[in-house]
Amino acid sequence: MTTSALPAFVSGRRVPNVWDAAAILCVLAGLVLVAHAAGGTLAPLPSATTIHLDLKYLPYYALRTTMRMFVALLFSIIFTLIVAPLAAKSRRLGVILIPALDILQSVPILGFLSFTVLFFLNLFPGRVIGAELAAVFAIFTSQAWNMTFSFYQSLTTVPRDLDEATRSFQLSTWQRFWRLEVPFAMPGLVFNTMLSMSGGWFFVVASEAVTVGNTTFLLPGIGSYVSVALSQSNLAAVIYAIIAMLVVILVYDQLLFRPLVAWSSKFRFEMTSGGEAPDPWVLSVLRRTRLLQMVGEAIGRVLSLKNTIVEIELASPTLRVTKGDGLSFFDRAGILQGAQVVEVLTQGDGQKNGHMPRVTVRLEQRDEKARASVLVGVAVGTLLHRNHDQAFQKTLKETIFDRRIAVDMTLTVDDAGFVLTLVDEDNVRATARIDVEKTLAEKAEMALAGIRTQLTKTGGTEFECASLEMDLDQAYFLPAAQWNALRRDALDNLRSRRLEARPILQTNVLRNDVAYPISTVDFEANIFNKRSREFYERHGATIAEPAAETGLDMRGRRLMTTAYCVKYELGACKRFPLDGQEALPSTVAAGERLREPLMMIDGDGRQFRLRFDCKNCRMEVWLPGKDEAKVGVK
């Protein structure tokens, strides 16, 4: 007998691999380092004045500086997520916040330190943490403004079609912020976070030297290390500090920022496709781990088992187990195992008597060596996780978003026939009728069921029947085709009525008499009709002459100003030579100069004089005056 192989996510034993060990060690090492560095912030303040230039102290100083910068970065992110939306969504706050941020980012870091040090030291008297907060705030001022402006710019440039999509899904303001605006801004925010982090290194020396009166406290860090090394003219210590900075930057770039950039790239909104960059090695390592990928969602514990039949107490009354689900669990030896639900025998419904619902399933594993279906490693009390949700995967494949308009239907009868009235969710009403000879149905219940079936089938239309009320004195018989025709006519009428009732947004232009910036306007204002003349007169402008199209004598006057330049095309521009670009066939030879004035001749033989405003890179087309000689292009 042949059994089909189970999917990879439930096959056999799952032993942690070397990548799991590497990931766990990295996490534990990070936690230990953070705890070690944080412990130094609780020391008495005088101990912060001693900086050792011995090389063995440098890793600890680098750790303190890095932690200081990441704490400042965390506060910068919180500040960005609060201030930027306020400025972008409120016009009144935006008028205040944007200029204020522009002023704050121009204030030197020492300007902030001068009035914030005492405040933070008084929060924690006699402790290093007060000076640490002062340094963190100083670094914060070098990071926050750039990130806030980036997030503000992204919020004000969200594409309108994406915003309309969120409104059609009826997302709340909170949901739209986290599901549209933050993801749309994420690529730019991550990039500017990297720039802000890099910019913070320029202020490390100043931020780690806290001065109160005549006393200076040097906080443990690379900045203080460099400051002391420079004061003692210790060039070797300065070089060591630079190497330590490079190592720290390389480490957090590889472990944090490169994975963040790769993750944020999926939110990039581009109209054209670009080349995909390879994933950073950190993401590749995480994808190779087994424990991190195989545990999944906790669904419940085993209550009893017999052979391959398992009774499970679910962790939540809303959980459902489906045939095909993949389950994982740790056996008594601590090895991760996998199994597949091949049959659901009983399914509990809701929470009863304070107990969670229970489900009985048949589980199977795949033993490749024995080539048989078995179940090992499961015991009473084993915690089961779901790492493959069959119902969810099916929903993803089959569900298509389809917005329907709810319609209430009412069927009535009169002497001439039947009338179907529709009222939609916007209270738009439409009716349709069919005049037929009424025939009583022999089987009343079957006839009424048939009427309900035919009238509620809205098919592929944008409507959906929410309710059907049949106000009939008897059960009548009509062929299904006539009921369908009545429904189609009613829906068509409702669609037409909805278009008629659709609100039309109209904007009223506010007429005003604000003074026009130019007191006297000439033909360039293009005043050709009565309306344009009234506009300029209402705004206080004096009309010297009408538009050129009225027959105005334009001889000796400028007709056009353009960025297109004949000199440039002929290779005679002194400011911007062609630099190897292909010029016109009549390109001027090297060293030869054009004889000016240049003239253009149109198809009717009319000549136009060219003037060149080289300072502003413009060319003007003039109509020659009466006394100007007509010459050709030289």
C-alpha positions as CSV (number, residue, x, y, z in Angstrom):
1,M,0.0,0.0,0.0
2,T,1.4,3.4,-1.0
3,T,0.9,6.5,1.1
4,S,1.4,10.0,-0.1
5,A,4.3,11.9,1.3
6,L,3.3,14.6,3.8
7,P,4.4,18.2,3.2
8,A,7.8,19.3,4.4
9,F,6.4,21.4,7.2
10,V,5.2,18.3,9.0
11,S,7.7,15.6,8.0
12,G,9.7,13.8,10.6
13,R,11.8,15.2,13.5
14,R,12.8,18.9,13.7
15,V,16.2,19.1,15.4
16,P,17.6,22.7,15.9
17,N,20.4,23.5,13.5
18,V,23.5,25.6,13.7
19,W,21.6,28.7,12.5
20,D,19.1,28.3,15.4
21,A,22.1,28.3,17.8
22,A,23.6,31.4,16.1
23,A,20.4,33.3,16.3
24,I,19.7,32.5,19.9
25,L,23.3,33.3,20.9
26,C,23.1,36.7,19.2
27,V,19.9,37.5,21.0
28,L,21.3,36.4,24.4
29,A,24.5,38.3,23.8
30,G,22.6,41.5,22.9
31,L,20.6,41.2,26.1
32,V,23.7,40.7,28.2
33,L,25.5,43.6,26.6
34,V,22.5,46.0,27.1
35,A,22.1,44.9,30.7
36,H,25.8,45.4,31.4
37,A,25.8,48.9,29.8
38,A,22.6,49.9,31.6
39,G,24.0,48.9,34.9
40,G,26.7,51.6,34.6
41,T,24.1,54.3,34.4
42,L,23.1,53.8,38.1
43,A,26.6,54.5,39.4
44,P,27.3,57.6,41.5
45,L,28.0,60.7,39.4
46,P,31.7,61.3,40.4
47,S,32.7,58.0,38.9
48,A,31.9,59.4,35.5
49,T,34.9,61.7,35.5
50,T,37.6,59.0,35.0
51,I,38.4,58.0,31.5
52,H,41.1,55.3,30.9
53,L,43.0,55.2,27.6
54,D,43.9,51.6,28.1
55,L,42.7,49.6,25.1
56,K,40.8,47.1,27.3
57,Y,38.3,49.8,28.3
58,L,37.5,50.8,24.7
59,P,34.9,48.0,23.9
60,Y,32.9,49.0,27.0
61,Y,33.1,52.7,26.0
62,A,31.9,51.8,22.5
63,L,29.0,49.8,24.0
64,R,28.0,52.8,26.2
65,T,28.1,55.2,23.2
66,T,26.2,52.8,21.0
67,M,23.5,52.3,23.6
68,R,23.3,56.1,24.1
69,M,22.7,56.6,20.4
70,F,20.1,53.9,20.1
71,V,18.1,55.3,23.1
72,A,18.2,58.7,21.4
73,L,17.1,57.0,18.2
74,L,14.1,55.4,19.9
75,F,13.0,58.8,21.3
76,S,13.5,60.3,17.9
77,I,11.2,57.7,16.3
78,I,8.5,58.3,19.0
79,F,8.9,62.1,18.4
80,T,8.6,61.6,14.6
81,L,5.5,59.4,14.8
82,I,3.7,62.1,17.0
83,V,4.8,65.5,15.6
84,A,4.9,64.8,11.9
85,P,1.3,63.6,11.7
86,L,0.1,66.6,13.7
87,A,1.9,68.9,11.3
88,A,0.7,67.1,8.2
89,K,-3.0,66.6,9.2
90,S,-3.6,69.9,11.0
91,R,-3.2,73.1,9.0
92,R,-3.0,75.3,12.1
93,L,-0.5,73.1,13.8
94,G,1.5,72.8,10.6
95,V,1.9,76.5,10.4
96,I,3.4,76.5,13.9
97,L,5.4,73.2,14.0
98,I,7.2,73.2,10.6
99,P,8.8,76.7,11.2
100,A,9.6,75.7,14.8
101,L,11.3,72.5,13.6
102,D,13.2,74.4,11.0
103,I,14.5,76.8,13.7
104,L,15.3,73.9,16.1
105,Q,17.4,72.1,13.6
106,S,19.5,75.2,13.1
107,V,20.3,75.5,16.8
108,P,23.8,74.1,17.6
109,I,24.0,71.1,19.9
110,L,25.8,73.1,22.5
111,G,22.9,75.5,22.6
112,F,20.6,72.7,23.8
113,L,23.2,71.4,26.3
114,S,23.5,74.8,27.9
115,F,20.0,74.8,29.4
116,T,19.1,71.1,29.6
117,V,21.9,69.7,31.7
118,L,20.7,71.1,35.0
119,F,17.2,69.9,34.3
120,F,18.3,66.3,33.7
121,L,20.8,66.3,36.6
122,N,18.1,67.4,39.0
123,L,15.9,64.5,37.9
124,F,18.4,62.0,39.3
125,P,20.6,63.9,41.8
126,G,24.1,62.4,42.3
127,R,23.6,59.6,39.7
128,V,25.1,59.1,36.3
129,I,21.7,58.5,34.7
130,G,21.0,62.3,34.9
131,A,24.1,63.1,32.8
132,E,23.2,60.1,30.5
133,L,19.8,61.6,29.8
134,A,21.4,65.0,29.1
135,A,23.7,63.3,26.6
136,V,20.9,61.3,25.0
137,F,18.9,64.5,24.6
138,A,21.8,66.2,22.9
139,I,22.1,63.3,20.4
140,F,18.3,63.3,20.0
141,T,18.5,66.9,18.7
142,S,20.9,65.7,16.0
143,Q,18.6,62.9,14.8
144,A,14.9,63.9,15.3
145,W,14.5,66.9,13.0
146,N,15.7,65.0,9.8
147,M,13.5,62.0,10.5
148,T,10.5,64.3,11.3
149,F,10.8,66.2,8.1
150,S,11.1,63.0,6.1
151,F,8.0,61.5,7.7
152,Y,6.1,64.8,7.2
153,Q,7.1,64.9,3.5
154,S,5.8,61.3,3.0
155,L,2.5,62.0,4.8
156,T,1.8,65.0,2.5
157,T,2.6,63.0,-0.7
158,V,0.5,59.9,-0.2
159,P,-1.0,59.0,-3.6
160,R,-4.6,59.9,-3.8
161,D,-5.6,56.5,-5.2
162,L,-4.2,54.7,-2.2
163,D,-6.0,57.1,0.1
164,E,-9.3,56.5,-1.7
165,A,-8.7,52.8,-1.4
166,T,-8.4,53.0,2.4
167,R,-11.6,55.1,2.5
168,S,-13.5,52.5,0.4
169,F,-12.4,49.9,2.9
170,Q,-13.8,52.2,5.6
171,L,-10.6,52.2,7.6
172,S,-10.5,54.4,10.6
173,T,-7.9,57.2,11.0
174,W,-5.8,54.9,13.3
175,Q,-6.0,52.0,10.8
176,R,-5.2,54.3,7.8
177,F,-2.2,55.6,9.7
178,W,-0.6,52.2,10.4
179,R,-1.7,50.4,7.3
180,L,-1.1,53.1,4.6
181,E,0.8,56.2,5.8
182,V,3.5,54.5,7.9
183,P,4.2,51.7,5.3
184,F,4.3,54.3,2.5
185,A,6.7,56.5,4.5
186,M,8.8,53.5,5.7
187,P,11.5,53.4,2.9
188,G,12.3,57.1,3.3
189,L,12.0,56.9,7.1
190,V,14.5,54.0,7.3
191,F,16.9,55.8,5.0
192,N,16.8,59.0,7.0
193,T,17.1,57.0,10.2
194,M,20.4,55.7,8.9
195,L,21.5,59.3,8.0
196,S,20.4,60.5,11.5
197,M,22.3,57.7,13.2
198,S,25.4,58.6,11.2
199,G,25.0,62.3,12.0
200,G,24.9,61.5,15.7
201,W,28.5,60.5,15.6
202,F,29.5,64.1,14.9
203,F,28.1,65.1,18.3
204,V,29.4,62.3,20.4
205,V,32.4,64.2,21.8
206,A,30.3,67.3,22.8
207,S,27.4,65.2,24.2
208,E,29.5,63.0,26.4
209,A,31.2,66.0,28.2
210,V,28.6,67.3,30.7
211,T,29.6,70.7,32.2
212,V,27.9,72.2,35.3
213,G,29.6,75.4,36.5
214,N,33.3,74.7,36.8
215,T,32.9,70.9,36.9
216,T,32.9,68.7,33.8
217,F,31.7,65.1,33.9
218,L,33.1,62.8,31.2
219,L,30.6,60.0,30.5
220,P,32.2,56.6,29.5
221,G,32.1,56.5,25.7
222,I,34.1,56.8,22.5
223,G,33.6,60.6,22.5
224,S,35.1,61.1,25.9
225,Y,37.9,58.6,25.0
226,V,38.8,60.7,21.9
227,S,38.6,64.0,24.0
228,V,41.0,62.7,26.6
229,A,43.3,61.2,24.0
230,L,43.5,64.6,22.1
231,S,44.1,66.4,25.4
232,Q,47.1,64.1,26.1
233,S,48.2,64.1,22.4
234,N,47.9,60.3,22.3
235,L,47.7,59.6,18.6
236,A,47.6,55.8,19.0
237,A,44.5,56.1,21.3
238,V,42.8,58.3,18.7
239,I,43.4,55.7,16.0
240,Y,42.1,52.9,18.3
241,A,38.9,55.0,18.8
242,I,38.4,55.5,15.1
243,I,38.8,51.7,14.5
244,A,36.3,51.1,17.2
245,M,33.8,53.5,15.7
246,L,34.2,51.7,12.3
247,V,33.7,48.3,13.9
248,V,30.5,49.5,15.7
249,I,29.1,51.1,12.6
250,L,29.8,48.0,10.6
251,V,28.1,45.8,13.2
252,Y,24.9,47.7,13.6
253,D,24.7,48.3,9.8
254,Q,24.9,44.6,9.1
255,L,22.7,43.4,12.0
256,L,20.1,46.1,11.9
257,F,20.0,48.6,9.1
258,R,20.6,46.3,6.1
259,P,17.7,44.0,7.2
260,L,15.6,47.1,7.8
261,V,16.3,48.4,4.3
262,A,15.5,45.0,2.8
263,W,12.3,44.8,4.8
264,S,11.2,48.4,4.0
265,S,11.7,47.9,0.2
266,K,8.5,45.9,0.0
267,F,6.6,49.1,0.9
268,R,8.3,51.1,-1.9
269,F,5.7,52.7,-4.2
270,E,7.1,52.8,-7.7
271,M,5.4,53.0,-11.1
272,T,8.2,51.2,-12.8
273,S,9.9,48.0,-11.7
274,G,13.5,48.0,-10.7
275,G,16.2,45.4,-10.0
276,E,15.9,43.6,-6.8
277,A,18.8,43.8,-4.4
278,P,20.0,40.5,-2.8
279,D,18.8,39.9,0.8
280,P,21.3,40.7,3.6
281,W,23.0,37.7,5.2
282,V,21.2,38.3,8.5
283,L,17.8,37.6,6.8
284,S,19.3,34.5,5.1
285,V,20.4,33.2,8.5
286,L,17.0,33.7,10.0
287,R,15.3,31.9,7.1
288,R,17.6,28.9,7.6
289,T,16.6,28.5,11.3
290,R,14.2,25.8,12.1
291,L,12.9,26.6,15.6
292,L,12.0,30.2,14.7
293,Q,10.0,29.1,11.6
294,M,8.5,25.8,12.9
295,V,6.9,26.7,16.2
296,G,3.8,28.7,14.9
297,E,0.6,29.6,16.7
298,A,-0.2,27.9,20.0
299,I,-3.6,26.2,19.6
300,G,-4.0,24.1,22.8
301,R,-2.8,21.1,24.9
302,V,-3.4,17.4,24.5
303,L,-6.0,16.0,26.9
304,S,-6.0,12.4,25.8
305,L,-4.7,10.2,23.0
306,K,-5.2,6.8,21.6
307,N,-3.0,5.6,18.8
308,T,-3.2,8.5,16.3
309,I,-6.5,10.0,17.7
310,V,-5.8,13.1,19.9
311,E,-8.2,15.1,22.0
312,I,-7.1,18.8,22.3
313,E,-8.3,21.6,24.5
314,L,-8.1,24.7,22.4
315,A,-6.4,27.8,23.7
316,S,-9.2,30.1,22.5
317,P,-13.0,29.6,21.8
318,T,-12.5,31.2,18.4
319,L,-9.9,28.7,17.2
320,R,-10.9,26.1,14.6
321,V,-8.9,23.1,13.5
322,T,-9.2,22.0,9.8
323,K,-8.2,18.9,7.9
324,G,-4.8,19.6,6.4
325,D,-3.5,21.8,9.3
326,G,0.2,21.4,10.2
327,L,0.9,21.1,13.9
328,S,4.3,21.2,15.7
329,F,5.4,20.3,19.3
330,F,8.4,19.5,21.4
331,D,8.7,16.0,22.6
332,R,10.1,14.9,25.9
333,A,13.7,15.0,24.5
334,G,13.2,18.7,23.6
335,I,13.2,17.9,19.8
336,L,10.7,19.7,17.6
337,Q,8.3,17.3,15.9
338,G,5.7,17.8,13.3
339,A,2.3,16.2,12.4
340,Q,-0.6,16.8,10.1
341,V,-4.3,16.8,10.8
342,V,-5.7,14.1,8.4
343,E,-9.2,14.0,9.9
344,V,-11.3,16.1,12.3
345,L,-13.6,13.8,14.2
346,T,-15.4,16.3,16.6
347,Q,-15.2,20.1,16.7
348,G,-16.2,21.9,19.9
349,D,-18.4,25.0,19.7
350,G,-17.6,27.8,22.0
351,Q,-16.7,28.0,25.7
352,K,-18.8,25.9,28.1
353,N,-18.8,25.9,31.9
354,G,-15.6,27.8,32.1
355,H,-13.7,25.3,29.9
356,M,-12.3,26.0,26.5
357,P,-13.8,24.0,23.6
358,R,-12.3,20.6,22.7
359,V,-11.6,19.0,19.3
360,T,-10.8,15.4,18.5
361,V,-8.5,14.9,15.5
362,R,-6.5,12.2,13.8
363,L,-2.8,13.1,13.4
364,E,-0.1,11.5,11.3
365,Q,3.6,11.9,10.9
366,R,5.7,10.7,8.0
367,D,8.5,8.3,8.9
368,E,10.7,8.3,5.7
369,K,12.8,5.3,6.9
370,A,9.8,3.1,7.7
371,R,7.8,4.6,4.8
372,A,4.7,4.6,7.0
373,S,2.3,7.0,8.8
374,V,3.0,7.1,12.6
375,L,2.6,9.4,15.6
376,V,5.4,9.6,18.1
377,G,6.4,12.2,20.7
378,V,2.9,13.3,21.7
379,A,1.9,12.9,25.4
380,V,-0.9,14.2,27.6
381,G,-0.2,17.8,28.3
382,T,1.9,18.4,25.2
383,L,1.5,22.0,23.9
384,L,0.6,22.0,20.2
385,H,1.3,24.8,17.8
386,R,-0.1,25.4,14.3
387,N,2.5,26.2,11.7
388,H,0.2,25.7,8.7
389,D,-3.4,27.0,8.7
390,Q,-5.2,25.2,5.9
391,A,-8.4,27.3,6.2
392,F,-6.4,30.5,6.1
393,Q,-4.4,29.4,3.0
394,K,-7.7,28.5,1.3
395,T,-9.2,31.9,2.1
396,L,-6.2,33.7,0.7
397,K,-6.5,31.8,-2.6
398,E,-10.2,32.0,-3.0
399,T,-11.3,35.3,-1.5
400,I,-11.7,38.2,-3.8
401,F,-12.8,41.6,-2.4
402,D,-16.2,42.5,-3.8
403,R,-18.1,45.4,-2.4
404,R,-21.9,45.1,-2.7
405,I,-24.7,47.6,-2.1
406,A,-27.3,46.2,0.3
407,V,-30.9,46.3,-1.0
408,D,-34.2,45.7,0.7
409,M,-36.9,44.2,-1.6
410,T,-40.7,44.3,-1.3
411,L,-43.0,42.4,-3.6
412,T,-46.6,43.5,-3.8
413,V,-49.6,42.5,-5.9
414,D,-52.3,44.6,-7.5
415,D,-55.1,44.1,-10.0
416,A,-52.8,44.4,-13.0
417,G,-49.8,42.3,-11.8
418,F,-46.8,42.4,-9.5
419,V,-44.7,45.4,-8.3
420,L,-41.1,45.0,-6.9
421,T,-39.8,47.9,-4.8
422,L,-36.2,48.3,-4.0
423,V,-34.6,50.5,-1.3
424,D,-30.8,50.5,-1.0
425,E,-28.6,51.4,1.9
426,D,-28.5,55.0,0.9
427,N,-32.3,55.2,0.9
428,V,-32.6,55.4,-2.9
429,R,-35.8,53.9,-4.1
430,A,-36.8,52.3,-7.4
431,T,-39.7,50.1,-8.6
432,A,-40.5,47.8,-11.5
433,R,-43.7,46.1,-12.4
434,I,-44.9,43.3,-14.6
435,D,-48.5,43.2,-15.8
436,V,-49.6,39.5,-16.2
437,E,-52.6,37.4,-15.7
438,K,-52.3,36.0,-12.2
439,T,-52.5,32.2,-11.6
440,L,-52.7,30.6,-8.2
441,A,-50.0,28.1,-7.4
442,E,-51.0,24.5,-6.7
443,K,-48.2,24.1,-4.1
444,A,-48.1,27.3,-2.1
445,E,-44.9,26.7,-0.1
446,M,-42.9,25.6,-3.2
447,A,-44.1,28.6,-5.2
448,L,-43.1,31.1,-2.5
449,A,-39.7,29.5,-2.2
450,G,-39.3,29.7,-5.9
451,I,-40.2,33.4,-5.9
452,R,-37.7,34.1,-3.1
453,T,-35.0,32.2,-5.0
454,Q,-35.4,34.1,-8.2
455,L,-35.8,37.6,-6.8
456,T,-32.8,37.4,-4.4
457,K,-30.4,36.2,-7.1
458,T,-28.5,39.5,-7.8
459,G,-25.9,37.7,-9.8
460,G,-22.8,39.6,-10.9
461,T,-24.3,43.0,-10.2
462,E,-23.1,45.4,-7.6
463,F,-26.2,44.8,-5.5
464,E,-26.9,42.3,-2.8
465,C,-30.3,41.4,-1.4
466,A,-30.4,42.1,2.4
467,S,-34.1,41.2,2.9
468,L,-37.2,40.3,0.8
469,E,-40.7,40.9,2.0
470,M,-43.5,39.4,0.0
471,D,-46.9,41.2,0.6
472,L,-49.1,38.7,-1.3
473,D,-52.6,37.6,-0.5
474,Q,-52.1,34.3,-2.3
475,A,-49.2,32.2,-3.6
476,Y,-49.1,32.8,-7.3
477,F,-47.3,31.0,-10.1
478,L,-45.2,32.7,-12.7
479,P,-42.4,31.2,-14.9
480,A,-38.9,31.8,-13.5
481,A,-38.0,33.8,-16.5
482,Q,-40.7,36.4,-15.7
483,W,-39.5,36.7,-12.1
484,N,-36.0,37.2,-13.3
485,A,-37.0,39.9,-15.8
486,L,-38.9,41.7,-13.0
487,R,-35.7,41.6,-10.8
488,R,-33.5,42.8,-13.6
489,D,-35.8,45.7,-14.5
490,A,-35.9,46.8,-10.8
491,L,-32.1,46.7,-10.4
492,D,-31.6,48.6,-13.7
493,N,-34.0,51.3,-12.4
494,L,-32.2,51.4,-9.1
495,R,-28.9,51.8,-10.8
496,S,-30.3,54.8,-12.8
497,R,-31.8,56.4,-9.7
498,R,-28.5,56.1,-7.9
499,L,-26.7,57.9,-10.7
500,E,-29.3,60.6,-10.6
501,A,-29.0,60.9,-6.8
502,R,-25.3,60.8,-6.8
503,P,-24.0,64.0,-5.1
504,I,-22.0,66.3,-7.3
505,L,-19.3,68.2,-5.5
506,Q,-19.3,71.9,-6.6
507,T,-16.9,74.5,-5.6
508,N,-17.7,78.2,-5.6
509,V,-15.0,80.6,-6.6
510,L,-14.8,83.5,-4.1
511,R,-14.7,86.7,-6.0
512,N,-12.3,89.3,-4.5
513,D,-10.7,92.5,-5.3
514,V,-7.1,91.8,-4.2
515,A,-4.7,94.1,-5.9
516,Y,-2.9,92.7,-8.9
517,P,0.9,92.5,-8.5
518,I,1.5,94.5,-11.7
519,S,-0.1,97.9,-11.9
520,T,-0.1,98.2,-15.7
521,V,-0.6,95.2,-18.0
522,D,0.1,95.1,-21.7
523,F,-0.6,92.6,-24.5
524,E,1.2,89.8,-22.5
525,A,-1.8,89.6,-20.2
526,N,-3.7,88.3,-23.2
527,I,-6.9,90.5,-22.5
528,F,-9.1,89.4,-25.4
529,N,-12.7,89.5,-24.2
530,K,-15.0,91.2,-21.7
531,R,-14.5,88.7,-18.9
532,S,-10.7,89.1,-18.9
533,R,-10.9,92.9,-19.0
534,E,-13.3,92.9,-16.0
535,F,-11.0,90.6,-14.1
536,Y,-8.0,92.9,-14.4
537,E,-10.1,96.0,-13.7
538,R,-11.6,94.5,-10.6
539,H,-8.1,93.9,-9.2
540,G,-7.0,97.5,-9.9
541,A,-4.7,96.9,-12.9
542,T,-4.5,99.5,-15.6
543,I,-4.9,98.0,-19.1
544,A,-2.5,99.5,-21.5
545,E,-3.4,97.4,-24.6
546,P,-5.4,94.3,-25.5
547,A,-4.1,90.9,-26.6
548,A,-2.0,90.5,-29.7
549,E,-4.8,88.5,-31.3
550,T,-7.0,91.6,-31.5
551,G,-4.9,92.9,-34.4
552,L,-2.4,94.9,-32.3
553,D,0.7,96.2,-34.2
554,M,3.5,94.0,-32.9
555,R,6.3,95.3,-35.1
556,G,9.5,95.8,-33.0
557,R,8.1,93.9,-30.0
558,R,8.8,90.6,-28.3
559,L,6.6,87.7,-29.3
560,M,7.9,84.8,-27.3
561,T,10.4,83.8,-24.6
562,T,11.6,80.2,-24.6
563,A,14.2,78.0,-23.0
564,Y,15.0,76.5,-26.4
565,C,18.1,78.1,-27.8
566,V,19.4,78.1,-31.4
567,K,22.9,78.9,-30.3
568,Y,23.0,75.8,-28.1
569,E,21.7,73.6,-30.9
570,L,24.3,75.0,-33.3
571,G,27.1,74.4,-30.8
572,A,27.8,78.2,-30.3
573,C,26.8,78.4,-26.6
574,K,29.7,79.6,-24.4
575,R,28.1,78.6,-21.1
576,F,27.1,75.1,-22.1
577,P,29.0,73.5,-24.9
578,L,27.6,70.3,-26.4
579,D,30.4,68.2,-24.8
580,G,30.3,65.4,-27.4
581,Q,26.5,65.5,-27.9
582,E,25.3,65.3,-31.5
583,A,24.6,68.8,-32.8
584,L,22.6,70.0,-35.9
585,P,24.2,69.4,-39.3
586,S,24.9,73.2,-39.5
587,T,27.0,73.1,-36.3
588,V,29.4,76.1,-36.3
589,A,33.0,75.1,-36.7
590,A,35.4,75.4,-33.8
591,G,36.5,79.0,-33.4
592,E,33.9,80.4,-35.7
593,R,31.4,82.9,-34.3
594,L,27.8,83.5,-35.5
595,R,27.2,86.9,-37.1
596,E,24.4,88.5,-35.2
597,P,21.6,89.4,-35.2
598,L,20.2,86.0,-36.1
599,M,16.9,85.8,-37.9
600,M,14.3,83.0,-38.3
601,I,12.2,82.7,-41.4
602,D,8.9,80.8,-41.4
603,G,7.2,79.0,-44.2
604,D,5.4,82.2,-45.4
605,G,8.7,84.1,-45.6
606,R,8.1,86.2,-42.5
607,Q,11.3,87.0,-40.5
608,F,11.7,87.1,-36.8
609,R,14.7,88.5,-34.9
610,L,16.4,86.5,-32.1
611,R,17.8,87.9,-28.9
612,F,19.7,85.9,-26.4
613,D,19.5,86.4,-22.6
614,C,22.5,84.2,-21.8
615,K,22.5,85.1,-18.1
616,N,19.1,83.5,-17.6
617,C,19.5,81.0,-20.4
618,R,16.6,82.2,-22.5
619,M,16.0,83.0,-26.1
620,E,13.5,85.8,-27.2
621,V,11.7,86.0,-30.5
622,W,11.0,89.5,-31.8
623,L,9.1,90.9,-34.8
624,P,11.4,93.3,-36.6
625,G,10.5,97.0,-36.6
626,K,9.7,99.1,-39.7
627,D,13.3,100.3,-40.1
628,E,15.1,97.0,-39.4
629,A,16.9,95.3,-42.3
630,K,15.8,91.8,-43.3
631,V,18.7,89.4,-43.2
632,G,18.9,85.6,-43.3
633,V,20.6,83.2,-40.9
634,K,24.3,83.3,-41.1
